């Protein structure tokens, strides 16, 4: 993190001075999070030849929650789970995206994420700072059925995009089908049927050569 | 609408034949809605020099619901309101975006939207087709506090982006500040404080010349 205070998007066109202070803080945050639309992920879209951004990804997860919640092993509150996925990547506005198959970048991911959460959520009125941080912590800690299901969607969504792309990030150099299975196993913490379907897609992708089978000695 | 059956994204890389039928229908829908990421709106992003797409827009509305729900004149269920905004633009996948200030295009918008909803939601298992359609109808009809608040967010979000762009679509030829006030008045059906703030931004934008004041005889 820099020592310099970060310049905010809202500073470019400041809101009128007489705007209510609480609303000004909320609008400032809501403008700042526009940056999520510019954080690119590794995943290729199914509908166009470009990479996905974090805002699109978060929206897609929320749709998946609404459609797939019935497959959760423990009942989940759909509205609450949707809120978890909507904000789970917000900290990447300041911390950046960490590709799933980049082991080194993952090492300090937690620390960078927490610092980014502190900075971003502090733009809100204090009561909302606490509430957003609690939701973000809930997602990260995966101690509730909702958080486990939200995390499962975060793993399943790029798997569907990789399937559509006939490989996608499964083709990352050095990554094997077993690596994919290991990274996706969190789906099984939330839903037996979805984990079975995910494994079916991973197995079939490996059989078709869209991911690399581990060679002897790997 | 064409008479030819529309080809689906999922047809490009069909799921394995032995996938459970209900899951296959749900995955097919969830892949098809990837198209929302390619439907461009008129609004310019605050964070980058490009237009916004519908998936990003829908995500942004959901964040606004989570942060601004306290300003609703009638209490709203945040989780339910978030679900309304997440799917409110889905039908544009097949019906296209209708710019707010394009009066002619708005005429058959309702009819095209309903036909697109029928086609898109029919990809889901029948019980979910009905549920999604009910949510979409709820948003369109604005008879619940949640639907009115969702609609208010749909009007307020591009207003914030236009403010940041110092005009944005307010500069559309033929559009006056009074047109903007008229199109945004739905915000007032959901929240007095948010409508007051919106009017303040519209008034200030007009004073700064970011929108056109109605000339005598207009």
Contacts between the chains, C-beta under 8 A, distances in Angstrom:
chain1	res1	chain2	res2	distance
A	9	B	46	5.1
A	9	B	47	6.1
A	9	B	164	6.8
A	10	B	164	7.6
A	12	B	46	8.0
A	12	B	164	6.7
A	13	B	163	6.1
A	13	B	164	5.1
A	13	B	165	7.8
A	13	B	166	5.9
A	15	B	163	7.6
A	15	B	201	7.5
A	16	B	200	5.9
A	16	B	201	7.2
A	16	B	204	5.1
A	18	B	200	7.3
A	19	B	197	6.2
A	19	B	200	6.4
A	20	B	193	7.2
A	20	B	197	7.0
A	23	B	71	7.7
A	23	B	193	7.0
A	23	B	194	7.8
A	23	B	197	5.4
A	26	B	67	5.2
A	26	B	68	6.2
A	27	B	160	6.4
A	27	B	197	7.7
A	29	B	67	6.5
A	30	B	60	7.6
A	30	B	63	6.4
A	30	B	64	5.8
A	30	B	67	6.1
A	30	B	68	7.8
A	30	B	160	6.5
A	31	B	46	5.4
A	31	B	160	6.1
A	31	B	164	6.0
A	33	B	60	7.4
A	33	B	63	5.8
A	34	B	45	5.9
A	34	B	46	4.1
A	34	B	47	4.3
A	34	B	60	7.1
A	34	B	161	7.6
A	34	B	164	7.9
A	35	B	47	4.4
A	36	B	59	7.6
A	37	B	45	5.8
A	37	B	47	6.0
A	37	B	48	6.9
A	37	B	52	7.2
A	37	B	56	4.7
A	37	B	60	8.0
A	38	B	45	7.5
A	38	B	47	5.0
A	38	B	48	4.9
A	45	B	34	5.9
A	45	B	37	5.8
A	45	B	38	7.5
A	46	B	9	5.1
A	46	B	12	8.0
A	46	B	31	5.3
A	46	B	34	4.1
A	47	B	9	6.1
A	47	B	34	4.3
A	47	B	35	4.4
A	47	B	37	6.0
A	47	B	38	5.0
A	48	B	37	7.0
A	48	B	38	4.9
A	52	B	37	7.2
A	53	B	56	7.3
A	55	B	55	7.2
A	55	B	56	4.4
A	55	B	59	4.6
A	55	B	60	7.0
A	56	B	37	4.7
A	56	B	53	7.3
A	56	B	55	4.4
A	56	B	56	6.0
A	56	B	59	7.2
A	58	B	59	5.3
A	59	B	36	7.6
A	59	B	55	4.6
A	59	B	56	7.2
A	59	B	58	5.3
A	59	B	59	4.0
A	59	B	62	7.5
A	59	B	86	6.6
A	60	B	30	7.6
A	60	B	33	7.5
A	60	B	34	7.1
A	60	B	37	8.0
A	60	B	55	7.0
A	62	B	59	7.5
A	62	B	62	6.7
A	62	B	82	7.4
A	62	B	86	5.1
A	63	B	30	6.4
A	63	B	33	5.9
A	63	B	86	6.2
A	63	B	87	7.3
A	64	B	30	5.7
A	66	B	83	5.9
A	66	B	86	6.9
A	66	B	87	7.4
A	67	B	26	5.2
A	67	B	29	6.5
A	67	B	30	6.0
A	67	B	124	7.0
A	67	B	128	6.5
A	68	B	26	6.2
A	68	B	30	7.7
A	71	B	23	7.7
A	77	B	79	6.9
A	78	B	79	6.7
A	78	B	83	7.1
A	79	B	77	6.9
A	79	B	78	6.7
A	79	B	79	1.4
A	79	B	80	5.9
A	79	B	82	6.3
A	79	B	83	6.7
A	80	B	79	5.9
A	82	B	62	7.4
A	82	B	79	6.4
A	82	B	82	5.3
A	82	B	83	6.5
A	82	B	86	7.1
A	83	B	66	5.9
A	83	B	78	7.1
A	83	B	79	6.7
A	83	B	82	6.5
A	86	B	59	6.6
A	86	B	62	5.1
A	86	B	63	6.2
A	86	B	66	6.9
A	86	B	82	7.1
A	87	B	63	7.3
A	87	B	66	7.4
A	124	B	67	7.0
A	128	B	67	6.5
A	160	B	27	6.4
A	160	B	30	6.6
A	160	B	31	6.1
A	161	B	34	7.6
A	163	B	13	6.1
A	163	B	15	7.6
A	164	B	9	6.8
A	164	B	10	7.6
A	164	B	12	6.8
A	164	B	13	5.1
A	164	B	31	6.0
A	164	B	34	7.8
A	165	B	13	7.8
A	166	B	13	5.9
A	193	B	20	7.2
A	193	B	23	7.0
A	194	B	23	7.8
A	197	B	19	6.2
A	197	B	20	7.0
A	197	B	23	5.4
A	197	B	27	7.7
A	200	B	16	5.9
A	200	B	18	7.3
A	200	B	19	6.4
A	201	B	15	7.4
A	201	B	16	7.3
A	204	B	16	5.1
